Amino acid sequence: MSQITKVISEAKAVKRKLLIPYIVAGDPNIGSSLLLMHQLVEDGADIIELGVPFSDPSSDGPVIQKGVERALKQGVSLLDVIALVKQFRETNSTTPVVLMGYLNPVEIMGYESFVKRASDAGVDGVLLVDMPPAESAALHSLLSVADIDTIYLVAPTTTDERARSIVKVTSGYLYYVSLKGVTGAALVDYASVAENIGNLRGMTDLPIMVGFGIKDGDSAVAMAEFADGVIIGSALVSEIAKLTEQEGNSEFPISQTTAMISDVRDALDQIS
């Protein structure tokens, strides 16, 4: 059993909705990212998605793109992100960490090298936005052997045929994109999300997490009514952007930056 599956199973046993924050590794710098990861755990995060900076983040909206730009200006690479996870593991061996990004940096590193480095560092899951399921066999096999989950996105525009092919190669959890478009867009059609998740439930027993458009306790609770958990990215990265304004100060207001995650945790616990 992977660490992701273990954490989700434990949450399900006590009817706890999962809370998964997303941050861009290296935004505004690696040191702050490490502090943010630990603070997010204190705030009630069950799993952390760690964005790998990439020069062409095509699925991301302007907020996360700017976060990626800030990280790239620091020279943050895939190797640095893996090293960050290893640092995090020095004091936290239980909170799952998922690397979320694009295929190109992984291909440059090489599948075997990437999986070995990720496994050694303590990575629990990998989500590559642009990796086609039909072409994922080689990497998926290596990740499975290393007990690292392969996570995929399903969108409102995904056909039933493609969704069935996706769930066959997915482990850990399925990431349901709640709206058409890029990250950071507003979520309005809850009924459609409920219907689509219900359709996915008929295809798989995988836990389903909802992301895109969730920005506060109210939207998180609305989505958690249909899903096993929620993912918060752009709203949090928007707060992290304010840390750059504090550079030069001796202390960054990390707990203030992540306060929304604590608020969402409290809201979700009210319906658990």
One Martini backbone bead per residue (centre of mass of N, CA, C, O) as a GRO file, in nm:
protein
  272
    1MET     BB    1   0.094   0.038   0.025
    2SER     BB    2   0.069   0.348  -0.018
    3GLN     BB    3   0.081   0.650   0.136
    4ILE     BB    4  -0.167   0.766   0.002
    5THR     BB    5  -0.363   0.532   0.059
    6LYS     BB    6  -0.332   0.540   0.364
    7VAL     BB    7  -0.434   0.830   0.414
    8ILE     BB    8  -0.709   0.796   0.275
    9SER     BB    9  -0.811   0.559   0.448
   10GLU     BB   10  -0.798   0.708   0.721
   11ALA     BB   11  -0.997   0.932   0.642
   12LYS     BB   12  -1.239   0.752   0.565
   13ALA     BB   13  -1.276   0.617   0.851
   14VAL     BB   14  -1.346   0.935   0.964
   15LYS     BB   15  -1.479   1.121   0.747
   16ARG     BB   16  -1.242   1.271   0.591
   17LYS     BB   17  -1.154   1.533   0.412
   18LEU     BB   18  -0.941   1.613   0.174
   19LEU     BB   19  -0.636   1.822   0.179
   20ILE     BB   20  -0.476   1.982  -0.119
   21PRO     BB   21  -0.205   2.159  -0.159
   22TYR     BB   22  -0.051   2.397  -0.388
   23ILE     BB   23   0.291   2.442  -0.487
   24VAL     BB   24   0.573   2.610  -0.593
   25ALA     BB   25   0.878   2.522  -0.630
   26GLY     BB   26   1.065   2.810  -0.535
   27ASP     BB   27   0.821   2.985  -0.416
   28PRO     BB   28   1.042   3.221  -0.399
   29ASN     BB   29   1.201   2.978  -0.253
   30ILE     BB   30   1.326   2.699  -0.112
   31GLY     BB   31   1.312   2.782   0.185
   32SER     BB   32   1.011   2.865   0.181
   33SER     BB   33   0.896   2.594   0.084
   34LEU     BB   34   0.968   2.435   0.334
   35LEU     BB   35   0.803   2.604   0.531
   36LEU     BB   36   0.532   2.567   0.388
   37MET     BB   37   0.503   2.263   0.412
   38HIS     BB   38   0.497   2.255   0.724
   39GLN     BB   39   0.259   2.452   0.759
   40LEU     BB   40   0.046   2.290   0.603
   41VAL     BB   41   0.038   2.059   0.802
   42GLU     BB   42  -0.054   2.232   1.044
   43ASP     BB   43  -0.322   2.325   0.878
   44GLY     BB   44  -0.426   2.021   0.745
   45ALA     BB   45  -0.271   1.871   0.546
   46ASP     BB   46  -0.258   1.556   0.372
   47ILE     BB   47  -0.144   1.667   0.097
   48ILE     BB   48   0.127   1.753  -0.132
   49GLU     BB   49   0.161   1.969  -0.404
   50LEU     BB   50   0.450   1.990  -0.624
   51GLY     BB   51   0.566   2.216  -0.830
   52VAL     BB   52   0.733   2.201  -1.140
   53PRO     BB   53   0.928   2.394  -1.301
   54PHE     BB   54   0.827   2.540  -1.625
   55SER     BB   55   0.849   2.720  -1.927
   56ASP     BB   56   0.551   2.565  -2.028
   57PRO     BB   57   0.259   2.616  -1.850
   58SER     BB   58  -0.025   2.545  -2.023
   59SER     BB   59  -0.240   2.473  -1.771
   60ASP     BB   60  -0.179   2.753  -1.655
   61GLY     BB   61  -0.238   3.029  -1.506
   62PRO     BB   62  -0.122   3.338  -1.413
   63VAL     BB   63  -0.053   3.276  -1.117
   64ILE     BB   64   0.124   3.021  -1.161
   65GLN     BB   65   0.310   3.134  -1.375
   66LYS     BB   66   0.440   3.340  -1.181
   67GLY     BB   67   0.548   3.129  -0.986
   68VAL     BB   68   0.730   2.993  -1.193
   69GLU     BB   69   0.899   3.243  -1.260
   70ARG     BB   70   1.016   3.281  -0.977
   71ALA     BB   71   1.160   3.004  -0.971
   72LEU     BB   72   1.331   3.031  -1.231
   73LYS     BB   73   1.495   3.279  -1.126
   74GLN     BB   74   1.630   3.071  -0.910
   75GLY     BB   75   1.697   2.796  -1.076
   76VAL     BB   76   1.480   2.582  -1.058
   77SER     BB   77   1.478   2.230  -1.054
   78LEU     BB   78   1.413   1.904  -1.042
   79LEU     BB   79   1.644   1.847  -0.847
   80ASP     BB   80   1.553   2.058  -0.636
   81VAL     BB   81   1.278   1.932  -0.575
   82ILE     BB   82   1.382   1.661  -0.472
   83ALA     BB   83   1.558   1.787  -0.247
   84LEU     BB   84   1.318   1.910  -0.094
   85VAL     BB   85   1.186   1.647  -0.014
   86LYS     BB   86   1.426   1.540   0.147
   87GLN     BB   87   1.417   1.764   0.357
   88PHE     BB   88   1.128   1.713   0.455
   89ARG     BB   89   1.195   1.409   0.549
   90GLU     BB   90   1.366   1.474   0.805
   91THR     BB   91   1.065   1.555   0.967
   92ASN     BB   92   0.872   1.408   0.738
   93SER     BB   93   0.729   1.067   0.679
   94THR     BB   94   0.391   1.095   0.610
   95THR     BB   95   0.344   1.318   0.409
   96PRO     BB   96   0.239   1.335   0.109
   97VAL     BB   97   0.416   1.373  -0.212
   98VAL     BB   98   0.345   1.552  -0.514
   99LEU     BB   99   0.449   1.566  -0.839
  100MET     BB  100   0.381   1.855  -1.049
  101GLY     BB  101   0.383   1.852  -1.418
  102TYR     BB  102   0.606   1.791  -1.682
  103LEU     BB  103   0.765   1.576  -1.903
  104ASN     BB  104   1.035   1.699  -2.005
  105PRO     BB  105   1.223   1.687  -1.746
  106VAL     BB  106   1.202   1.376  -1.724
  107GLU     BB  107   1.321   1.302  -2.000
  108ILE     BB  108   1.594   1.437  -1.955
  109MET     BB  109   1.671   1.262  -1.705
  110GLY     BB  110   1.515   1.003  -1.703
  111TYR     BB  111   1.328   0.760  -1.583
  112GLU     BB  112   1.517   0.600  -1.394
  113SER     BB  113   1.645   0.842  -1.252
  114PHE     BB  114   1.388   0.974  -1.150
  115VAL     BB  115   1.273   0.740  -0.980
  116LYS     BB  116   1.513   0.702  -0.795
  117ARG     BB  117   1.526   0.988  -0.680
  118ALA     BB  118   1.233   1.003  -0.581
  119SER     BB  119   1.243   0.759  -0.393
  120ASP     BB  120   1.485   0.848  -0.214
  121ALA     BB  121   1.330   1.121  -0.120
  122GLY     BB  122   0.994   1.056  -0.088
  123VAL     BB  123   0.810   1.018  -0.316
  124ASP     BB  124   0.449   0.935  -0.383
  125GLY     BB  125   0.384   1.116  -0.648
  126VAL     BB  126   0.276   1.155  -1.003
  127LEU     BB  127   0.199   1.451  -1.215
  128LEU     BB  128   0.159   1.459  -1.570
  129VAL     BB  129  -0.021   1.655  -1.769
  130ASP     BB  130   0.126   1.557  -2.071
  131MET     BB  131   0.075   1.243  -2.026
  132PRO     BB  132  -0.012   0.992  -2.210
  133PRO     BB  133  -0.153   0.697  -2.135
  134ALA     BB  134  -0.058   0.535  -2.398
  135GLU     BB  135   0.263   0.643  -2.316
  136SER     BB  136   0.311   0.535  -1.991
  137ALA     BB  137   0.427   0.248  -1.936
  138ALA     BB  138   0.726   0.286  -1.858
  139LEU     BB  139   0.688   0.482  -1.619
  140HIS     BB  140   0.464   0.338  -1.464
  141SER     BB  141   0.627   0.083  -1.400
  142LEU     BB  142   0.852   0.218  -1.233
  143LEU     BB  143   0.666   0.350  -1.022
  144SER     BB  144   0.533   0.091  -0.916
  145VAL     BB  145   0.790  -0.046  -0.810
  146ALA     BB  146   0.840   0.221  -0.617
  147ASP     BB  147   0.560   0.309  -0.491
  148ILE     BB  148   0.450   0.523  -0.707
  149ASP     BB  149   0.209   0.725  -0.793
  150THR     BB  150  -0.020   0.763  -1.070
  151ILE     BB  151  -0.152   1.068  -1.173
  152TYR     BB  152  -0.464   1.199  -1.304
  153LEU     BB  153  -0.652   1.378  -1.532
  154VAL     BB  154  -0.998   1.497  -1.537
  155ALA     BB  155  -1.232   1.639  -1.754
  156PRO     BB  156  -1.524   1.763  -1.883
  157THR     BB  157  -1.406   1.678  -2.189
  158THR     BB  158  -1.384   1.391  -2.120
  159THR     BB  159  -1.425   1.100  -2.237
  160ASP     BB  160  -1.525   0.791  -2.155
  161GLU     BB  161  -1.303   0.639  -2.300
  162ARG     BB  162  -1.065   0.798  -2.178
  163ALA     BB  163  -1.133   0.762  -1.880
  164ARG     BB  164  -1.093   0.453  -1.882
  165SER     BB  165  -0.789   0.469  -1.961
  166ILE     BB  166  -0.697   0.635  -1.714
  167VAL     BB  167  -0.786   0.454  -1.467
  168LYS     BB  168  -0.594   0.212  -1.541
  169VAL     BB  169  -0.319   0.415  -1.474
  170THR     BB  170  -0.428   0.483  -1.190
  171SER     BB  171  -0.313   0.605  -0.869
  172GLY     BB  172  -0.443   0.696  -0.547
  173TYR     BB  173  -0.573   0.940  -0.745
  174LEU     BB  174  -0.820   1.144  -0.888
  175TYR     BB  175  -0.811   1.433  -1.095
  176TYR     BB  176  -1.063   1.673  -1.097
  177VAL     BB  177  -1.159   1.903  -1.331
  178SER     BB  178  -1.410   2.147  -1.276
  179LEU     BB  179  -1.309   2.299  -1.547
  180LYS     BB  180  -1.274   2.492  -1.812
  181GLY     BB  181  -0.937   2.540  -1.849
  182VAL     BB  182  -0.745   2.709  -1.632
  183THR     BB  183  -0.601   2.799  -1.373
  184GLY     BB  184  -0.812   3.028  -1.173
  185ALA     BB  185  -1.082   2.987  -1.239
  186ALA     BB  186  -1.417   3.004  -1.209
  187LEU     BB  187  -1.662   2.847  -1.010
  188VAL     BB  188  -2.024   2.750  -1.089
  189ASP     BB  189  -2.091   2.433  -1.182
  190TYR     BB  190  -2.189   2.202  -0.961
  191ALA     BB  191  -2.380   2.006  -1.108
  192SER     BB  192  -2.177   1.910  -1.320
  193VAL     BB  193  -1.972   1.794  -1.126
  194ALA     BB  194  -2.156   1.586  -0.994
  195GLU     BB  195  -2.219   1.428  -1.253
  196ASN     BB  196  -1.924   1.355  -1.337
  197ILE     BB  197  -1.846   1.207  -1.078
  198GLY     BB  198  -2.067   0.995  -1.095
  199ASN     BB  199  -1.958   0.873  -1.356
  200LEU     BB  200  -1.677   0.791  -1.241
  201ARG     BB  201  -1.782   0.595  -1.020
  202GLY     BB  202  -1.864   0.382  -1.251
  203MET     BB  203  -1.538   0.326  -1.327
  204THR     BB  204  -1.427   0.375  -1.019
  205ASP     BB  205  -1.258   0.344  -0.685
  206LEU     BB  206  -1.121   0.593  -0.686
  207PRO     BB  207  -1.028   0.859  -0.554
  208ILE     BB  208  -1.174   1.198  -0.564
  209MET     BB  209  -1.032   1.500  -0.669
  210VAL     BB  210  -1.080   1.855  -0.653
  211GLY     BB  211  -0.997   2.107  -0.896
  212PHE     BB  212  -1.032   2.413  -0.961
  213GLY     BB  213  -1.189   2.702  -0.820
  214ILE     BB  214  -1.073   2.675  -0.528
  215LYS     BB  215  -1.072   2.946  -0.257
  216ASP     BB  216  -1.259   2.833  -0.015
  217GLY     BB  217  -1.473   2.705   0.211
  218ASP     BB  218  -1.729   2.704   0.035
  219SER     BB  219  -1.612   2.565  -0.223
  220ALA     BB  220  -1.503   2.317  -0.074
  221VAL     BB  221  -1.769   2.210   0.041
  222ALA     BB  222  -1.923   2.182  -0.224
  223MET     BB  223  -1.718   1.967  -0.344
  224ALA     BB  224  -1.712   1.758  -0.098
  225GLU     BB  225  -1.997   1.639  -0.151
  226PHE     BB  226  -1.869   1.464  -0.410
  227ALA     BB  227  -1.589   1.430  -0.287
  228ASP     BB  228  -1.286   1.331  -0.114
  229GLY     BB  229  -1.153   1.609  -0.215
  230VAL     BB  230  -0.932   1.899  -0.220
  231ILE     BB  231  -0.776   2.147  -0.440
  232ILE     BB  232  -0.531   2.410  -0.375
  233GLY     BB  233  -0.372   2.674  -0.567
  234SER     BB  234  -0.406   2.975  -0.671
  235ALA     BB  235  -0.490   3.101  -0.399
  236LEU     BB  236  -0.217   3.032  -0.262
  237VAL     BB  237  -0.014   3.153  -0.465
  238SER     BB  238  -0.118   3.440  -0.426
  239GLU     BB  239  -0.011   3.459  -0.134
  240ILE     BB  240   0.289   3.388  -0.191
  241ALA     BB  241   0.353   3.645  -0.359
  242LYS     BB  242   0.381   3.829  -0.097
  243LEU     BB  243   0.667   3.733  -0.007
  244THR     BB  244   0.836   3.912  -0.201
  245GLU     BB  245   0.772   4.175  -0.030
  246GLN     BB  246   0.950   4.047   0.231
  247GLU     BB  247   1.216   4.069   0.131
  248GLY     BB  248   1.466   4.123   0.395
  249ASN     BB  249   1.336   3.998   0.611
  250SER     BB  250   1.372   3.786   0.885
  251GLU     BB  251   1.052   3.724   0.853
  252PHE     BB  252   0.811   3.521   0.734
  253PRO     BB  253   0.452   3.504   0.697
  254ILE     BB  254   0.359   3.195   0.679
  255SER     BB  255   0.094   3.158   0.844
  256GLN     BB  256  -0.053   3.385   0.689
  257THR     BB  257  -0.029   3.268   0.402
  258THR     BB  258  -0.186   2.978   0.503
  259ALA     BB  259  -0.466   3.041   0.644
  260MET     BB  260  -0.672   2.926   0.437
  261ILE     BB  261  -0.617   2.626   0.500
  262SER     BB  262  -0.723   2.630   0.786
  263ASP     BB  263  -1.008   2.725   0.710
  264VAL     BB  264  -1.077   2.485   0.525
  265ARG     BB  265  -1.040   2.264   0.732
  266ASP     BB  266  -1.267   2.359   0.917
  267ALA     BB  267  -1.494   2.338   0.707
  268LEU     BB  268  -1.463   2.034   0.639
  269ASP     BB  269  -1.504   1.927   0.937
  270GLN     BB  270  -1.817   2.000   0.942
  271ILE     BB  271  -1.885   1.751   0.720
  272SER     BB  272  -1.741   1.483   0.853
   0.00000   0.00000   0.00000
